[in-house]
Amino acid sequence: MIKMTTIGSSSIDLVVTAAKRPNQGETIIGESFKTVPGGKGANQAVAAARLGADVKMIGCVGADEFGEKIVNNFTANGVDTTNVERVTHTETGTAHITLAEGDNSIIVVKGANDYVTPDLVEKALNIILASDIVLIQQEIPEETVEYVAELCFANDVPLLLNPAPARPISKNVIERAAYLTPNETEAAILFKDKDITEVLKEFPNKLLVTEGKNGVRYYDGERERLIPAYSVEAVDTTGAGDTFNAAFAVAVAEGKSVEDSIRFANRAASLSVTKFGAQGGMPTREEVEGSL
């Protein structure tokens, strides 16, 4: 069993389902409303645990009902919460999600996730150094991402950086990460005014550009590859990217090739969208392997 540390956000998703998105100034009638655990860091931690990894989470929640729900959900999914801190001076983070027209729109309120600081990470140094791979995202402070990139690089611990939500990243952080997994929009922000084909060549077997239902594009050292996604009937696409990142990290840490790791992750992500909620459809290891 591989050891994984996930450093990132934990939140509660407030999910509205509707036939369409309202236009500016328009009010429409929705179909349903639910609250479910989410946050990119938490989603990736839960997805990896379901796929058989020994997962430890580093993050923050508020000392409120949402925070309690998140911690209980981690425990139920086998994620170690020793390094999930309760902060009393702000609320648990939330994500306000609209499901409509076969896709999602999300507004994130970071709340306690702003307190996932380098000092918090430093408290879990021994855990990080013992990890086979570390996952991090960008719903936490930029300085924390930079600190973790340096820490992992200096200690030969592979770091997978999922640069979402999109924001510019220093060249130093990009070079320190072992794997970088932007979607097309995020890649355009990271590598502004650059041809993506040339950028892929610059980072062979490291830069993986996820293209939704089309698959994942990367450069294998000899040629550009597009590993296709699996076609399914989507119910809720929220969390598909997080499932992909977790599954890829699990597979590559186990020693699978980049190509095989992408195929494994694509299958896990495709299964995740067939049920409601960011975590609701995240598959087990048996489900992924049984459907490959």
FISE-476321 format. One record per residue (C-alpha): residue in one letter; chain; x negated, z negated, y negated. Coordinates in nm, 2 decimals, padded with zeros to 4 digits. Layout:
% FISE-476321
<code = A; unit = A; X = X; Z = Z; Y = Y>;
...
This chain:
% FISE-476321
<code = M; unit = A; X = 00.00; Z = 00.00; Y = 00.00>;
<code = I; unit = A; X = -00.15; Z = 00.10; Y = -00.33>;
<code = K; unit = A; X = -00.17; Z = -00.14; Y = -00.62>;
<code = M; unit = A; X = -00.02; Z = -00.02; Y = -00.95>;
<code = T; unit = A; X = 00.01; Z = -00.18; Y = -01.29>;
<code = T; unit = A; X = 00.27; Z = -00.04; Y = -01.53>;
<code = I; unit = A; X = 00.23; Z = -00.13; Y = -01.90>;
<code = G; unit = A; X = 00.52; Z = -00.04; Y = -02.12>;
<code = S; unit = A; X = 00.87; Z = -00.09; Y = -02.24>;
<code = S; unit = A; X = 01.17; Z = -00.27; Y = -02.09>;
<code = S; unit = A; X = 01.51; Z = -00.22; Y = -02.23>;
<code = I; unit = A; X = 01.88; Z = -00.21; Y = -02.17>;
<code = D; unit = A; X = 02.04; Z = 00.14; Y = -02.17>;
<code = L; unit = A; X = 02.37; Z = 00.16; Y = -02.35>;
<code = V; unit = A; X = 02.52; Z = 00.48; Y = -02.20>;
<code = V; unit = A; X = 02.81; Z = 00.68; Y = -02.33>;
<code = T; unit = A; X = 02.94; Z = 00.98; Y = -02.13>;
<code = A; unit = A; X = 03.13; Z = 01.25; Y = -02.31>;
<code = A; unit = A; X = 03.23; Z = 01.61; Y = -02.26>;
<code = K; unit = A; X = 03.03; Z = 01.71; Y = -02.57>;
<code = R; unit = A; X = 02.82; Z = 01.56; Y = -02.85>;
<code = P; unit = A; X = 03.00; Z = 01.49; Y = -03.18>;
<code = N; unit = A; X = 02.90; Z = 01.70; Y = -03.48>;
<code = Q; unit = A; X = 02.78; Z = 01.53; Y = -03.80>;
<code = G; unit = A; X = 03.07; Z = 01.32; Y = -03.94>;
<code = E; unit = A; X = 03.29; Z = 01.39; Y = -03.63>;
<code = T; unit = A; X = 03.45; Z = 01.13; Y = -03.41>;
<code = I; unit = A; X = 03.53; Z = 01.22; Y = -03.05>;
<code = I; unit = A; X = 03.68; Z = 01.04; Y = -02.75>;
<code = G; unit = A; X = 03.42; Z = 00.95; Y = -02.48>;
<code = E; unit = A; X = 03.47; Z = 00.92; Y = -02.11>;
<code = S; unit = A; X = 03.29; Z = 00.60; Y = -02.01>;
<code = F; unit = A; X = 03.04; Z = 00.33; Y = -02.13>;
<code = K; unit = A; X = 02.79; Z = 00.14; Y = -01.92>;
<code = T; unit = A; X = 02.50; Z = -00.09; Y = -01.97>;
<code = V; unit = A; X = 02.21; Z = -00.05; Y = -01.72>;
<code = P; unit = A; X = 01.84; Z = -00.15; Y = -01.71>;
<code = G; unit = A; X = 01.60; Z = 00.10; Y = -01.85>;
<code = G; unit = A; X = 01.29; Z = 00.16; Y = -02.07>;
<code = K; unit = A; X = 01.02; Z = 00.40; Y = -01.98>;
<code = G; unit = A; X = 00.78; Z = 00.13; Y = -01.85>;
<code = A; unit = A; X = 01.05; Z = -00.05; Y = -01.65>;
<code = N; unit = A; X = 01.18; Z = 00.28; Y = -01.51>;
<code = Q; unit = A; X = 00.84; Z = 00.38; Y = -01.39>;
<code = A; unit = A; X = 00.77; Z = 00.04; Y = -01.24>;
<code = V; unit = A; X = 01.10; Z = 00.04; Y = -01.04>;
<code = A; unit = A; X = 01.06; Z = 00.40; Y = -00.93>;
<code = A; unit = A; X = 00.70; Z = 00.33; Y = -00.80>;
<code = A; unit = A; X = 00.82; Z = 00.01; Y = -00.62>;
<code = R; unit = A; X = 01.09; Z = 00.20; Y = -00.44>;
<code = L; unit = A; X = 00.83; Z = 00.45; Y = -00.33>;
<code = G; unit = A; X = 00.63; Z = 00.18; Y = -00.16>;
<code = A; unit = A; X = 00.37; Z = 00.07; Y = -00.43>;
<code = D; unit = A; X = 00.28; Z = -00.29; Y = -00.50>;
<code = V; unit = A; X = 00.38; Z = -00.29; Y = -00.87>;
<code = K; unit = A; X = 00.30; Z = -00.54; Y = -01.14>;
<code = M; unit = A; X = 00.47; Z = -00.50; Y = -01.48>;
<code = I; unit = A; X = 00.32; Z = -00.59; Y = -01.82>;
<code = G; unit = A; X = 00.57; Z = -00.60; Y = -02.09>;
<code = C; unit = A; X = 00.80; Z = -00.81; Y = -02.32>;
<code = V; unit = A; X = 01.17; Z = -00.88; Y = -02.33>;
<code = G; unit = A; X = 01.38; Z = -01.10; Y = -02.57>;
<code = A; unit = A; X = 01.50; Z = -01.45; Y = -02.48>;
<code = D; unit = A; X = 01.85; Z = -01.32; Y = -02.45>;
<code = E; unit = A; X = 02.11; Z = -01.20; Y = -02.19>;
<code = F; unit = A; X = 01.96; Z = -00.85; Y = -02.18>;
<code = G; unit = A; X = 01.61; Z = -00.99; Y = -02.12>;
<code = E; unit = A; X = 01.74; Z = -01.20; Y = -01.83>;
<code = K; unit = A; X = 01.92; Z = -00.89; Y = -01.68>;
<code = I; unit = A; X = 01.59; Z = -00.69; Y = -01.69>;
<code = V; unit = A; X = 01.38; Z = -00.96; Y = -01.53>;
<code = N; unit = A; X = 01.64; Z = -01.01; Y = -01.25>;
<code = N; unit = A; X = 01.65; Z = -00.63; Y = -01.19>;
<code = F; unit = A; X = 01.27; Z = -00.62; Y = -01.16>;
<code = T; unit = A; X = 01.28; Z = -00.90; Y = -00.90>;
<code = A; unit = A; X = 01.56; Z = -00.73; Y = -00.71>;
<code = N; unit = A; X = 01.34; Z = -00.41; Y = -00.69>;
<code = G; unit = A; X = 01.02; Z = -00.59; Y = -00.58>;
<code = V; unit = A; X = 00.84; Z = -00.56; Y = -00.91>;
<code = D; unit = A; X = 00.61; Z = -00.85; Y = -01.00>;
<code = T; unit = A; X = 00.71; Z = -01.00; Y = -01.34>;
<code = T; unit = A; X = 00.43; Z = -01.26; Y = -01.38>;
<code = N; unit = A; X = 00.32; Z = -01.07; Y = -01.69>;
<code = V; unit = A; X = 00.66; Z = -01.00; Y = -01.85>;
<code = E; unit = A; X = 00.67; Z = -01.23; Y = -02.15>;
<code = R; unit = A; X = 00.98; Z = -01.36; Y = -02.32>;
<code = V; unit = A; X = 00.97; Z = -01.34; Y = -02.70>;
<code = T; unit = A; X = 01.20; Z = -01.57; Y = -02.90>;
<code = H; unit = A; X = 01.18; Z = -01.41; Y = -03.24>;
<code = T; unit = A; X = 01.34; Z = -01.07; Y = -03.16>;
<code = E; unit = A; X = 01.58; Z = -00.91; Y = -02.93>;
<code = T; unit = A; X = 01.53; Z = -00.71; Y = -02.61>;
<code = G; unit = A; X = 01.48; Z = -00.34; Y = -02.67>;
<code = T; unit = A; X = 01.77; Z = -00.11; Y = -02.63>;
<code = A; unit = A; X = 01.82; Z = 00.26; Y = -02.57>;
<code = H; unit = A; X = 02.14; Z = 00.43; Y = -02.69>;
<code = I; unit = A; X = 02.21; Z = 00.72; Y = -02.46>;
<code = T; unit = A; X = 02.47; Z = 01.00; Y = -02.49>;
<code = L; unit = A; X = 02.53; Z = 01.20; Y = -02.17>;
<code = A; unit = A; X = 02.70; Z = 01.53; Y = -02.26>;
<code = E; unit = A; X = 02.68; Z = 01.90; Y = -02.18>;
<code = G; unit = A; X = 02.46; Z = 01.85; Y = -01.88>;
<code = D; unit = A; X = 02.18; Z = 01.66; Y = -02.06>;
<code = N; unit = A; X = 02.10; Z = 01.35; Y = -02.26>;
<code = S; unit = A; X = 02.02; Z = 01.24; Y = -02.62>;
<code = I; unit = A; X = 01.85; Z = 00.90; Y = -02.67>;
<code = I; unit = A; X = 01.78; Z = 00.67; Y = -02.97>;
<code = V; unit = A; X = 01.54; Z = 00.39; Y = -02.88>;
<code = V; unit = A; X = 01.53; Z = 00.05; Y = -03.07>;
<code = K; unit = A; X = 01.20; Z = -00.10; Y = -02.96>;
<code = G; unit = A; X = 01.28; Z = -00.47; Y = -03.02>;
<code = A; unit = A; X = 01.05; Z = -00.69; Y = -02.81>;
<code = N; unit = A; X = 00.86; Z = -00.39; Y = -02.69>;
<code = D; unit = A; X = 00.67; Z = -00.40; Y = -03.02>;
<code = Y; unit = A; X = 00.50; Z = -00.71; Y = -02.89>;
<code = V; unit = A; X = 00.33; Z = -00.54; Y = -02.59>;
<code = T; unit = A; X = 00.00; Z = -00.59; Y = -02.77>;
<code = P; unit = A; X = -00.37; Z = -00.57; Y = -02.66>;
<code = D; unit = A; X = -00.37; Z = -00.95; Y = -02.64>;
<code = L; unit = A; X = -00.09; Z = -00.94; Y = -02.39>;
<code = V; unit = A; X = -00.28; Z = -00.68; Y = -02.19>;
<code = E; unit = A; X = -00.60; Z = -00.89; Y = -02.20>;
<code = K; unit = A; X = -00.42; Z = -01.18; Y = -02.03>;
<code = A; unit = A; X = -00.36; Z = -00.95; Y = -01.73>;
<code = L; unit = A; X = -00.72; Z = -00.81; Y = -01.72>;
<code = N; unit = A; X = -00.78; Z = -00.91; Y = -01.36>;
<code = I; unit = A; X = -00.46; Z = -00.74; Y = -01.24>;
<code = I; unit = A; X = -00.56; Z = -00.42; Y = -01.42>;
<code = L; unit = A; X = -00.91; Z = -00.41; Y = -01.28>;
<code = A; unit = A; X = -00.77; Z = -00.45; Y = -00.93>;
<code = S; unit = A; X = -00.53; Z = -00.16; Y = -00.97>;
<code = D; unit = A; X = -00.56; Z = 00.17; Y = -00.79>;
<code = I; unit = A; X = -00.38; Z = 00.33; Y = -01.09>;
<code = V; unit = A; X = -00.23; Z = 00.22; Y = -01.42>;
<code = L; unit = A; X = 00.07; Z = 00.38; Y = -01.59>;
<code = I; unit = A; X = 00.14; Z = 00.36; Y = -01.97>;
<code = Q; unit = A; X = 00.39; Z = 00.53; Y = -02.21>;
<code = Q; unit = A; X = 00.45; Z = 00.53; Y = -02.58>;
<code = E; unit = A; X = 00.75; Z = 00.30; Y = -02.64>;
<code = I; unit = A; X = 00.49; Z = 00.04; Y = -02.72>;
<code = P; unit = A; X = 00.24; Z = 00.01; Y = -03.01>;
<code = E; unit = A; X = -00.02; Z = 00.29; Y = -03.04>;
<code = E; unit = A; X = -00.31; Z = 00.04; Y = -03.06>;
<code = T; unit = A; X = -00.21; Z = -00.09; Y = -02.71>;
<code = V; unit = A; X = -00.23; Z = 00.26; Y = -02.56>;
<code = E; unit = A; X = -00.57; Z = 00.31; Y = -02.72>;
<code = Y; unit = A; X = -00.69; Z = -00.03; Y = -02.59>;
<code = V; unit = A; X = -00.57; Z = 00.03; Y = -02.24>;
<code = A; unit = A; X = -00.73; Z = 00.38; Y = -02.24>;
<code = E; unit = A; X = -01.07; Z = 00.24; Y = -02.33>;
<code = L; unit = A; X = -01.03; Z = -00.05; Y = -02.08>;
<code = C; unit = A; X = -00.94; Z = 00.17; Y = -01.79>;
<code = F; unit = A; X = -01.21; Z = 00.43; Y = -01.86>;
<code = A; unit = A; X = -01.48; Z = 00.16; Y = -01.90>;
<code = N; unit = A; X = -01.39; Z = 00.01; Y = -01.56>;
<code = D; unit = A; X = -01.32; Z = 00.33; Y = -01.36>;
<code = V; unit = A; X = -00.95; Z = 00.26; Y = -01.32>;
<code = P; unit = A; X = -00.74; Z = 00.58; Y = -01.33>;
<code = L; unit = A; X = -00.49; Z = 00.59; Y = -01.61>;
<code = L; unit = A; X = -00.18; Z = 00.80; Y = -01.62>;
<code = L; unit = A; X = -00.06; Z = 00.84; Y = -01.98>;
<code = N; unit = A; X = 00.30; Z = 00.97; Y = -02.01>;
<code = P; unit = A; X = 00.30; Z = 01.06; Y = -02.39>;
<code = A; unit = A; X = 00.67; Z = 00.99; Y = -02.45>;
<code = P; unit = A; X = 00.82; Z = 00.95; Y = -02.70>;
<code = A; unit = A; X = 00.62; Z = 01.21; Y = -02.86>;
<code = R; unit = A; X = 00.36; Z = 01.12; Y = -03.13>;
<code = P; unit = A; X = 00.01; Z = 01.24; Y = -03.20>;
<code = I; unit = A; X = -00.26; Z = 01.10; Y = -02.98>;
<code = S; unit = A; X = -00.63; Z = 01.07; Y = -03.06>;
<code = K; unit = A; X = -00.87; Z = 01.30; Y = -02.88>;
<code = N; unit = A; X = -01.05; Z = 00.99; Y = -02.75>;
<code = V; unit = A; X = -00.73; Z = 00.86; Y = -02.57>;
<code = I; unit = A; X = -00.67; Z = 01.21; Y = -02.42>;
<code = E; unit = A; X = -01.03; Z = 01.22; Y = -02.29>;
<code = R; unit = A; X = -01.01; Z = 00.87; Y = -02.14>;
<code = A; unit = A; X = -00.69; Z = 00.92; Y = -01.95>;
<code = A; unit = A; X = -00.72; Z = 01.05; Y = -01.59>;
<code = Y; unit = A; X = -00.38; Z = 01.23; Y = -01.61>;
<code = L; unit = A; X = -00.16; Z = 01.33; Y = -01.90>;
<code = T; unit = A; X = 00.20; Z = 01.43; Y = -01.84>;
<code = P; unit = A; X = 00.38; Z = 01.56; Y = -02.15>;
<code = N; unit = A; X = 00.70; Z = 01.77; Y = -02.14>;
<code = E; unit = A; X = 00.70; Z = 02.10; Y = -02.34>;
<code = T; unit = A; X = 00.81; Z = 01.93; Y = -02.66>;
<code = E; unit = A; X = 00.54; Z = 01.66; Y = -02.64>;
<code = A; unit = A; X = 00.27; Z = 01.91; Y = -02.55>;
<code = A; unit = A; X = 00.35; Z = 02.11; Y = -02.86>;
<code = I; unit = A; X = 00.30; Z = 01.79; Y = -03.07>;
<code = L; unit = A; X = -00.01; Z = 01.68; Y = -02.89>;
<code = F; unit = A; X = -00.18; Z = 02.02; Y = -02.91>;
<code = K; unit = A; X = -00.03; Z = 02.16; Y = -03.23>;
<code = D; unit = A; X = -00.09; Z = 02.53; Y = -03.30>;
<code = K; unit = A; X = -00.28; Z = 02.57; Y = -02.97>;
<code = D; unit = A; X = -00.20; Z = 02.81; Y = -02.69>;
<code = I; unit = A; X = -00.09; Z = 02.60; Y = -02.40>;
<code = T; unit = A; X = -00.26; Z = 02.82; Y = -02.15>;
<code = E; unit = A; X = -00.59; Z = 02.76; Y = -02.32>;
<code = V; unit = A; X = -00.52; Z = 02.38; Y = -02.34>;
<code = L; unit = A; X = -00.44; Z = 02.37; Y = -01.97>;
<code = K; unit = A; X = -00.78; Z = 02.53; Y = -01.89>;
<code = E; unit = A; X = -00.94; Z = 02.27; Y = -02.11>;
<code = F; unit = A; X = -00.80; Z = 01.99; Y = -01.89>;
<code = P; unit = A; X = -00.79; Z = 02.12; Y = -01.53>;
<code = N; unit = A; X = -00.60; Z = 01.90; Y = -01.28>;
<code = K; unit = A; X = -00.54; Z = 01.65; Y = -01.56>;
<code = L; unit = A; X = -00.29; Z = 01.80; Y = -01.80>;
<code = L; unit = A; X = 00.05; Z = 01.84; Y = -01.63>;
<code = V; unit = A; X = 00.32; Z = 01.99; Y = -01.85>;
<code = T; unit = A; X = 00.67; Z = 01.91; Y = -01.72>;
<code = E; unit = A; X = 00.92; Z = 02.19; Y = -01.78>;
<code = G; unit = A; X = 01.25; Z = 02.03; Y = -01.66>;
<code = K; unit = A; X = 01.44; Z = 02.24; Y = -01.41>;
<code = N; unit = A; X = 01.16; Z = 02.50; Y = -01.41>;
<code = G; unit = A; X = 00.89; Z = 02.27; Y = -01.26>;
<code = V; unit = A; X = 00.55; Z = 02.15; Y = -01.36>;
<code = R; unit = A; X = 00.26; Z = 02.36; Y = -01.50>;
<code = Y; unit = A; X = -00.11; Z = 02.29; Y = -01.47>;
<code = Y; unit = A; X = -00.45; Z = 02.45; Y = -01.43>;
<code = D; unit = A; X = -00.61; Z = 02.39; Y = -01.09>;
<code = G; unit = A; X = -00.97; Z = 02.49; Y = -01.20>;
<code = E; unit = A; X = -00.92; Z = 02.86; Y = -01.10>;
<code = R; unit = A; X = -00.57; Z = 02.96; Y = -01.22>;
<code = E; unit = A; X = -00.26; Z = 02.84; Y = -01.39>;
<code = R; unit = A; X = 00.00; Z = 02.71; Y = -01.15>;
<code = L; unit = A; X = 00.37; Z = 02.64; Y = -01.18>;
<code = I; unit = A; X = 00.50; Z = 02.41; Y = -00.91>;
<code = P; unit = A; X = 00.88; Z = 02.47; Y = -00.90>;
<code = A; unit = A; X = 01.14; Z = 02.20; Y = -00.93>;
<code = Y; unit = A; X = 01.41; Z = 02.15; Y = -00.66>;
<code = S; unit = A; X = 01.76; Z = 02.27; Y = -00.74>;
<code = V; unit = A; X = 02.03; Z = 02.00; Y = -00.73>;
<code = E; unit = A; X = 02.36; Z = 01.92; Y = -00.89>;
<code = A; unit = A; X = 02.27; Z = 01.69; Y = -01.18>;
<code = V; unit = A; X = 02.48; Z = 01.39; Y = -01.26>;
<code = D; unit = A; X = 02.25; Z = 01.22; Y = -01.51>;
<code = T; unit = A; X = 01.90; Z = 01.34; Y = -01.61>;
<code = T; unit = A; X = 01.80; Z = 01.01; Y = -01.77>;
<code = G; unit = A; X = 01.49; Z = 00.88; Y = -01.60>;
<code = A; unit = A; X = 01.40; Z = 01.20; Y = -01.42>;
<code = G; unit = A; X = 01.07; Z = 01.21; Y = -01.61>;
<code = D; unit = A; X = 00.99; Z = 00.85; Y = -01.54>;
<code = T; unit = A; X = 01.06; Z = 00.91; Y = -01.17>;
<code = F; unit = A; X = 00.82; Z = 01.21; Y = -01.17>;
<code = N; unit = A; X = 00.55; Z = 01.00; Y = -01.34>;
<code = A; unit = A; X = 00.58; Z = 00.71; Y = -01.10>;
<code = A; unit = A; X = 00.60; Z = 00.94; Y = -00.79>;
<code = F; unit = A; X = 00.30; Z = 01.15; Y = -00.90>;
<code = A; unit = A; X = 00.10; Z = 00.83; Y = -00.96>;
<code = V; unit = A; X = 00.19; Z = 00.68; Y = -00.62>;
<code = A; unit = A; X = 00.10; Z = 01.01; Y = -00.44>;
<code = V; unit = A; X = -00.23; Z = 01.08; Y = -00.62>;
<code = A; unit = A; X = -00.34; Z = 00.71; Y = -00.58>;
<code = E; unit = A; X = -00.28; Z = 00.75; Y = -00.21>;
<code = G; unit = A; X = -00.53; Z = 01.04; Y = -00.20>;
<code = K; unit = A; X = -00.29; Z = 01.34; Y = -00.21>;
<code = S; unit = A; X = -00.41; Z = 01.65; Y = -00.39>;
<code = V; unit = A; X = -00.27; Z = 01.72; Y = -00.73>;
<code = E; unit = A; X = -00.06; Z = 02.00; Y = -00.60>;
<code = D; unit = A; X = 00.09; Z = 01.79; Y = -00.32>;
<code = S; unit = A; X = 00.14; Z = 01.50; Y = -00.56>;
<code = I; unit = A; X = 00.34; Z = 01.72; Y = -00.79>;
<code = R; unit = A; X = 00.56; Z = 01.85; Y = -00.51>;
<code = F; unit = A; X = 00.62; Z = 01.49; Y = -00.40>;
<code = A; unit = A; X = 00.70; Z = 01.39; Y = -00.76>;
<code = N; unit = A; X = 00.92; Z = 01.69; Y = -00.82>;
<code = R; unit = A; X = 01.13; Z = 01.60; Y = -00.51>;
<code = A; unit = A; X = 01.16; Z = 01.24; Y = -00.62>;
<code = A; unit = A; X = 01.27; Z = 01.35; Y = -00.97>;
<code = S; unit = A; X = 01.53; Z = 01.59; Y = -00.83>;
<code = L; unit = A; X = 01.69; Z = 01.32; Y = -00.62>;
<code = S; unit = A; X = 01.69; Z = 01.08; Y = -00.92>;
<code = V; unit = A; X = 01.93; Z = 01.30; Y = -01.12>;
<code = T; unit = A; X = 02.20; Z = 01.31; Y = -00.86>;
<code = K; unit = A; X = 02.33; Z = 00.96; Y = -00.95>;
<code = F; unit = A; X = 02.42; Z = 00.77; Y = -01.27>;
<code = G; unit = A; X = 02.16; Z = 00.57; Y = -01.47>;
<code = A; unit = A; X = 01.79; Z = 00.60; Y = -01.53>;
<code = Q; unit = A; X = 01.72; Z = 00.38; Y = -01.23>;
<code = G; unit = A; X = 02.05; Z = 00.43; Y = -01.03>;
<code = G; unit = A; X = 01.93; Z = 00.75; Y = -00.85>;
<code = M; unit = A; X = 01.56; Z = 00.66; Y = -00.81>;
<code = P; unit = A; X = 01.49; Z = 00.73; Y = -00.44>;
<code = T; unit = A; X = 01.31; Z = 00.53; Y = -00.18>;
<code = R; unit = A; X = 01.00; Z = 00.66; Y = 00.00>;
<code = E; unit = A; X = 01.21; Z = 00.74; Y = 00.31>;
<code = E; unit = A; X = 01.46; Z = 00.95; Y = 00.10>;
<code = V; unit = A; X = 01.19; Z = 01.16; Y = -00.06>;
<code = E; unit = A; X = 00.99; Z = 01.22; Y = 00.26>;
<code = G; unit = A; X = 01.31; Z = 01.30; Y = 00.45>;
<code = S; unit = A; X = 01.41; Z = 01.56; Y = 00.20>;
<code = L; unit = A; X = 01.07; Z = 01.74; Y = 00.16>;
